[in-house]
Amino acid sequence: MAQTQKRNKAGSTLLTVIIAFLANFLVAAAKSVAAVLSGSASMAAEAAHSWADTGNQVFLFLAERRSARPRDEAHPMGYGREAYVWSMFAAFGLFTAGAVVSIMHGIQEIISPEAAADFTVAYVVLGVAFVFEGISFVQAFRQTRKAARELERHTLEQVLISSDPTLRAVFAEDSAALIGLVVAFVGVFLHQVTGSPLPDAVGSIVVGVLLAVVAVVLIDRNRRFLVGQGVTPDIERSMAQRLLEHREIARLTYLHLEFVGPRRLYLVAAVDLEGDHPEHEVARTLRRIERDLEDHATVEEAVLTLATMDEATLRF
């Protein structure tokens, strides 16, 4: 049951990544054509943004696939943290191929402006891009909202603290893409109305800054999980309650929870068992509870030890 739940959640995230890849690829191609025909700096920045997102989806696909491999002797805790490594590559790609290129292009346009031509093409492509990016965003939003409801969180809170880096990346990139499209539209429109390329160039820089902010946030979140991110209080309370639901456990004196991958936890706990049973019975009881905990969809491995009488009881 637990493995089935894990596969279902991983499959949902993989679908979200594939939809994002297809949307970004189509949008990137259309924006590139529009940028060439219109000469718009904002459109060129948006094209760079979409190509960066398209390449990033490849990294996110690898993150989802490689992190799903079962644990072995070389990796007793599994390969879950690979998701953060590949998601980190995607975030760096967004920063360099998206943010830096957009800002540099905007600055170059201010220094050496080029005359724009066919604004109609730019408007059409921006409209089509908004539809495709919107479809991808809706998929990411639905999955994030579902996960947030399960944990009784707000959707944006789930995006920031979720252990799923691929879903966070798609949500953040699609959100930035929709905002960037609005910025590009304003830049193109003001360029057409005023005849000055300055608003268009500024729009390109704004898009670049937006991507840089998103990339830095994603890099920081992946860094936290790579070095060993602890769990939030709500998850700690939930797992403590699950432990105390076992009738053999009288109290809990120590609980350590650490993410070892997307939606995967390593659990260590010290418990006081009911009664005073022989050592061999206690050992069997602890092993049985460990196996039961590992049947939970989010517990990769559970290790239980006995508490001493002088240890304080944890309160949640």
C-alpha positions as CSV (number, residue, x, y, z in Angstrom):
1,M,0.0,0.0,0.0
2,A,2.7,2.5,1.0
3,Q,4.7,1.8,-2.2
4,T,1.6,2.2,-4.3
5,Q,0.9,5.6,-2.6
6,K,4.5,6.7,-3.2
7,R,4.3,5.7,-6.9
8,N,1.0,7.5,-7.3
9,K,2.4,10.8,-5.9
10,A,5.6,10.5,-7.9
11,G,3.5,9.8,-11.0
12,S,1.4,13.0,-10.4
13,T,4.6,15.1,-10.2
14,L,6.1,13.5,-13.3
15,L,2.9,14.3,-15.2
16,T,3.2,17.9,-14.1
17,V,6.8,18.0,-15.3
18,I,5.9,16.6,-18.7
19,I,3.0,19.0,-19.2
20,A,5.3,21.9,-18.3
21,F,8.0,20.7,-20.7
22,L,5.5,20.5,-23.6
23,A,4.0,23.9,-22.8
24,N,7.4,25.6,-22.5
25,F,8.8,24.0,-25.6
26,L,5.9,25.2,-27.8
27,V,5.9,28.7,-26.1
28,A,9.7,29.0,-26.5
29,A,9.6,28.3,-30.2
30,A,6.7,30.8,-30.8
31,K,8.4,33.5,-28.7
32,S,11.7,33.1,-30.6
33,V,9.9,33.6,-33.9
34,A,8.0,36.6,-32.5
35,A,11.2,38.1,-31.1
36,V,12.9,37.9,-34.5
37,L,9.9,39.4,-36.4
38,S,9.0,42.1,-33.9
39,G,12.5,43.1,-32.6
40,S,11.0,43.4,-29.1
41,A,13.5,43.2,-26.3
42,S,10.8,42.0,-23.9
43,M,9.9,39.3,-26.3
44,A,13.5,38.2,-26.6
45,A,13.8,38.0,-22.8
46,E,10.6,35.9,-22.7
47,A,12.0,33.6,-25.4
48,A,15.2,33.1,-23.3
49,H,13.0,32.6,-20.2
50,S,10.9,29.9,-22.0
51,W,14.0,28.1,-23.4
52,A,15.5,28.1,-19.9
53,D,12.3,26.6,-18.5
54,T,12.2,24.0,-21.2
55,G,15.8,22.9,-20.4
56,N,15.0,22.9,-16.7
57,Q,12.1,20.4,-17.2
58,V,14.7,17.9,-18.4
59,F,16.6,18.3,-15.1
60,L,13.3,18.0,-13.2
61,F,12.4,14.9,-15.1
62,L,15.8,13.4,-14.2
63,A,15.2,14.5,-10.6
64,E,11.9,12.6,-10.4
65,R,13.2,9.5,-12.1
66,R,16.6,9.1,-10.4
67,S,15.2,9.9,-6.9
68,A,12.6,7.2,-7.3
69,R,15.1,4.3,-7.5
70,P,14.9,1.8,-4.6
71,R,17.6,1.8,-1.9
72,D,20.5,-0.6,-2.2
73,E,23.6,-1.5,-0.2
74,A,25.5,1.6,-1.6
75,H,22.6,3.9,-0.6
76,P,20.8,2.5,2.4
77,M,18.5,5.5,2.6
78,G,17.7,5.4,-1.1
79,Y,18.3,8.0,-3.8
80,G,15.7,10.5,-2.7
81,R,18.2,13.4,-2.3
82,E,19.1,13.1,-6.0
83,A,15.9,15.1,-6.6
84,Y,17.5,18.1,-4.8
85,V,20.7,17.8,-6.8
86,W,19.0,17.8,-10.2
87,S,16.5,20.5,-9.1
88,M,19.5,22.6,-8.0
89,F,20.9,22.3,-11.5
90,A,17.5,23.4,-12.9
91,A,17.6,26.5,-10.6
92,F,21.1,27.4,-11.7
93,G,19.9,27.0,-15.3
94,L,17.0,29.3,-14.7
95,F,19.4,31.9,-13.2
96,T,22.1,31.8,-16.0
97,A,20.1,31.0,-19.1
98,G,17.0,33.0,-18.1
99,A,17.8,35.8,-15.7
100,V,21.3,36.8,-16.8
101,V,20.5,36.6,-20.6
102,S,17.3,38.7,-20.1
103,I,19.1,41.4,-18.1
104,M,22.0,41.6,-20.5
105,H,19.7,41.8,-23.5
106,G,17.7,44.6,-21.8
107,I,20.9,46.6,-21.1
108,Q,22.2,46.1,-24.6
109,E,18.8,47.3,-25.9
110,I,19.1,50.5,-23.9
111,I,22.7,51.1,-25.1
112,S,22.0,50.2,-28.7
113,P,18.3,50.2,-29.4
114,E,16.8,48.4,-32.4
115,A,13.7,49.5,-34.2
116,A,10.7,47.2,-33.6
117,A,8.5,46.1,-36.4
118,D,5.5,43.7,-36.3
119,F,3.8,44.3,-32.9
120,T,0.8,42.2,-33.9
121,V,2.9,39.0,-34.0
122,A,4.2,39.8,-30.5
123,Y,0.6,40.2,-29.1
124,V,-0.6,37.0,-30.7
125,V,2.3,35.0,-29.4
126,L,1.9,36.5,-25.9
127,G,-1.7,35.5,-25.9
128,V,-1.1,32.0,-27.0
129,A,1.8,31.7,-24.5
130,F,-0.4,32.8,-21.7
131,V,-2.9,30.0,-22.5
132,F,-0.2,27.3,-22.6
133,E,1.6,28.6,-19.5
134,G,-1.8,28.8,-17.8
135,I,-2.5,25.1,-18.5
136,S,0.8,24.1,-17.0
137,F,0.3,26.4,-14.0
138,V,-3.2,25.0,-13.4
139,Q,-1.8,21.4,-13.3
140,A,0.9,22.4,-10.8
141,F,-1.6,24.5,-8.7
142,R,-4.0,21.6,-8.5
143,Q,-1.4,19.1,-7.3
144,T,0.1,21.6,-4.8
145,R,-3.4,22.5,-3.5
146,K,-4.2,18.8,-3.0
147,A,-1.0,18.2,-1.1
148,A,-1.6,21.4,1.0
149,R,-5.1,20.2,1.9
150,E,-3.8,16.8,3.1
151,L,-1.4,18.6,5.4
152,E,-3.9,21.3,6.3
153,R,-1.7,24.1,4.9
154,H,-2.2,27.1,2.6
155,T,-1.2,26.5,-1.0
156,L,1.7,29.0,-1.0
157,E,2.9,27.7,2.3
158,Q,3.1,24.2,0.8
159,V,5.1,25.6,-2.2
160,L,7.7,27.1,0.1
161,I,8.2,24.2,2.6
162,S,7.2,21.2,0.6
163,S,9.8,18.4,0.3
164,D,9.0,18.0,-3.4
165,P,11.5,20.1,-5.3
166,T,10.2,19.3,-8.8
167,L,6.6,20.4,-8.0
168,R,7.9,23.6,-6.3
169,A,10.1,24.4,-9.3
170,V,7.3,23.9,-11.8
171,F,4.9,26.0,-9.7
172,A,7.4,28.8,-9.3
173,E,8.6,28.8,-12.9
174,D,5.0,28.8,-14.2
175,S,4.0,31.6,-11.9
176,A,7.1,33.6,-13.0
177,A,6.2,32.9,-16.6
178,L,2.7,34.3,-16.3
179,I,3.9,37.4,-14.5
180,G,6.7,37.8,-17.1
181,L,4.1,37.6,-20.0
182,V,2.2,40.5,-18.4
183,V,5.4,42.5,-18.1
184,A,6.4,41.7,-21.7
185,F,2.9,42.8,-22.9
186,V,3.2,46.1,-21.1
187,G,6.7,46.6,-22.5
188,V,5.7,45.9,-26.0
189,F,2.5,48.0,-25.7
190,L,4.4,51.1,-24.4
191,H,7.0,50.6,-27.1
192,Q,4.3,50.7,-29.7
193,V,2.5,53.7,-28.1
194,T,5.5,55.9,-27.3
195,G,7.8,54.7,-30.2
196,S,10.6,54.5,-27.6
197,P,12.4,51.1,-27.1
198,L,13.1,52.1,-23.5
199,P,10.0,50.5,-21.9
200,D,10.6,47.4,-23.9
201,A,14.2,47.2,-22.7
202,V,13.2,47.9,-19.1
203,G,10.6,45.0,-19.4
204,S,13.4,42.7,-20.4
205,I,15.4,43.7,-17.3
206,V,12.3,43.3,-15.0
207,V,11.8,39.8,-16.4
208,G,15.4,39.0,-15.7
209,V,15.2,40.2,-12.1
210,L,12.0,38.2,-11.6
211,L,13.7,35.0,-12.8
212,A,16.8,35.7,-10.6
213,V,14.6,36.1,-7.5
214,V,12.8,32.8,-8.3
215,A,16.1,31.0,-9.0
216,V,17.7,32.2,-5.7
217,V,14.7,31.0,-3.7
218,L,14.7,27.6,-5.4
219,I,18.5,27.3,-4.9
220,D,18.1,28.1,-1.2
221,R,15.3,25.6,-0.7
222,N,17.2,22.8,-2.4
223,R,20.3,23.6,-0.4
224,R,18.3,23.3,2.9
225,F,17.1,19.8,2.0
226,L,20.5,18.7,0.7
227,V,22.2,19.4,4.0
228,G,19.4,17.7,6.0
229,Q,16.1,19.6,6.4
230,G,14.1,18.9,9.5
231,V,10.4,18.6,9.4
232,T,7.7,21.2,10.3
233,P,5.9,21.0,13.6
234,D,2.7,19.7,12.0
235,I,4.5,16.7,10.5
236,E,6.3,16.0,13.8
237,R,2.9,16.0,15.7
238,S,1.4,13.7,13.1
239,M,4.2,11.2,13.3
240,A,4.2,11.4,17.1
241,Q,0.5,10.7,17.2
242,R,1.0,7.7,14.8
243,L,3.6,6.3,17.2
244,L,1.4,6.7,20.2
245,E,-1.6,5.1,18.5
246,H,0.2,1.7,19.0
247,R,-1.3,0.2,22.2
248,E,2.1,-1.2,23.2
249,I,3.7,2.3,23.4
250,A,3.1,4.1,26.7
251,R,5.1,7.3,26.0
252,L,7.5,8.9,23.7
253,T,10.7,10.5,24.9
254,Y,12.7,11.2,21.7
255,L,11.7,11.8,18.1
256,H,14.0,12.6,15.2
257,L,12.6,13.1,11.7
258,E,14.6,14.1,8.7
259,F,13.8,14.3,5.0
260,V,15.9,11.9,2.9
261,G,14.0,12.7,-0.3
262,P,10.7,14.1,-1.7
263,R,8.0,12.9,0.7
264,R,10.4,10.5,2.4
265,L,11.3,10.5,6.1
266,Y,13.9,8.9,8.2
267,L,12.4,8.3,11.7
268,V,14.3,7.6,14.9
269,A,12.4,7.4,18.2
270,A,12.8,6.4,21.9
271,V,9.7,4.8,23.4
272,D,8.6,3.4,26.7
273,L,6.6,0.2,26.2
274,E,3.6,-0.9,28.3
275,G,4.4,-3.6,30.9
276,D,7.7,-5.3,31.7
277,H,8.2,-8.0,29.1
278,P,11.2,-10.2,28.4
279,E,13.9,-8.9,26.1
280,H,13.1,-11.2,23.2
281,E,9.4,-10.0,23.3
282,V,10.4,-6.4,23.5
283,A,12.7,-6.8,20.4
284,R,9.9,-8.4,18.4
285,T,7.5,-5.7,19.4
286,L,9.9,-2.9,18.4
287,R,10.6,-4.6,15.0
288,R,6.9,-5.0,14.4
289,I,6.1,-1.3,15.1
290,E,9.0,-0.3,12.9
291,R,7.6,-2.3,10.0
292,D,4.2,-0.8,10.6
293,L,5.6,2.7,10.5
294,E,7.5,1.9,7.3
295,D,4.2,0.9,5.7
296,H,3.3,4.6,5.9
297,A,3.7,6.3,2.5
298,T,6.2,8.8,3.8
299,V,8.5,6.7,6.1
300,E,11.6,5.4,4.3
301,E,13.0,3.8,7.4
302,A,12.1,3.7,11.1
303,V,14.4,2.9,14.0
304,L,13.0,2.5,17.6
305,T,14.9,2.2,20.8
306,L,13.8,1.9,24.4
307,A,13.5,5.0,26.7
308,T,14.8,5.1,30.2
309,M,12.6,5.8,33.2
310,D,14.3,9.2,33.9
311,E,13.8,10.6,30.4
312,A,11.1,13.3,30.1
313,T,8.0,12.6,28.0
314,L,7.7,14.6,24.8
315,R,4.6,16.8,24.7
316,F,2.9,17.9,21.4
